[in-house]
Amino acid sequence: MAKLLPIDNNVKELRERHNNMTQGQLGELVGVTRQTVAAIEQRRYSPSLETAFRIAREFGVGLDDVFTWQGQS
């Protein structure tokens, strides 16, 4: 199994709370593919800062409501 990246997220939960939005719908809204959204949700890919802000804006929440740093200090 691939190592998970240190950035955790609530993207799937937010999608489900927003009328069960699909990964494809979110990808279209923020300018990435469905596969990219899936990889972000599975912590296999860290989004660019711009994409992270677009995701947060789409759900009307702050960046730290979507993404959390799980790295070591």
Contacts in CASP RR format, 6 or more apart in sequence:
PFRMAT RR
TARGET T0000
AUTHOR 0000-0000-0000
METHOD contacts of the structure
MODEL  1
MAKLLPIDNNVKELRERHNNMTQGQLGELVGVTRQTVAAIEQRRYSPSLE
TAFRIAREFGVGLDDVFTWQGQS
2 44 0 8 1.000
4 43 0 8 1.000
4 44 0 8 1.000
5 43 0 8 1.000
5 44 0 8 1.000
5 45 0 8 1.000
5 46 0 8 1.000
6 69 0 8 1.000
6 70 0 8 1.000
6 71 0 8 1.000
6 72 0 8 1.000
7 43 0 8 1.000
7 46 0 8 1.000
7 67 0 8 1.000
7 68 0 8 1.000
7 69 0 8 1.000
7 70 0 8 1.000
8 43 0 8 1.000
8 67 0 8 1.000
8 68 0 8 1.000
8 69 0 8 1.000
8 70 0 8 1.000
9 40 0 8 1.000
9 41 0 8 1.000
9 43 0 8 1.000
9 66 0 8 1.000
9 67 0 8 1.000
9 68 0 8 1.000
10 65 0 8 1.000
10 66 0 8 1.000
10 67 0 8 1.000
10 68 0 8 1.000
11 26 0 8 1.000
11 37 0 8 1.000
11 40 0 8 1.000
11 41 0 8 1.000
11 55 0 8 1.000
11 66 0 8 1.000
12 41 0 8 1.000
14 59 0 8 1.000
14 61 0 8 1.000
14 66 0 8 1.000
15 21 0 8 1.000
15 22 0 8 1.000
15 23 0 8 1.000
15 26 0 8 1.000
18 59 0 8 1.000
22 34 0 8 1.000
23 34 0 8 1.000
23 37 0 8 1.000
23 38 0 8 1.000
23 41 0 8 1.000
24 33 0 8 1.000
24 34 0 8 1.000
24 37 0 8 1.000
26 37 0 8 1.000
26 55 0 8 1.000
26 58 0 8 1.000
27 33 0 8 1.000
27 34 0 8 1.000
27 36 0 8 1.000
27 37 0 8 1.000
29 54 0 8 1.000
29 58 0 8 1.000
30 51 0 8 1.000
30 54 0 8 1.000
30 55 0 8 1.000
30 58 0 8 1.000
31 51 0 8 1.000
31 54 0 8 1.000
32 47 0 8 1.000
32 51 0 8 1.000
36 45 0 8 1.000
36 47 0 8 1.000
36 51 0 8 1.000
39 45 0 8 1.000
40 46 0 8 1.000
40 47 0 8 1.000
40 55 0 8 1.000
47 55 0 8 1.000
52 63 0 8 1.000
52 66 0 8 1.000
52 67 0 8 1.000
53 63 0 8 1.000
55 66 0 8 1.000
56 62 0 8 1.000
56 63 0 8 1.000
56 65 0 8 1.000
56 66 0 8 1.000
56 67 0 8 1.000
59 65 0 8 1.000
59 66 0 8 1.000
END
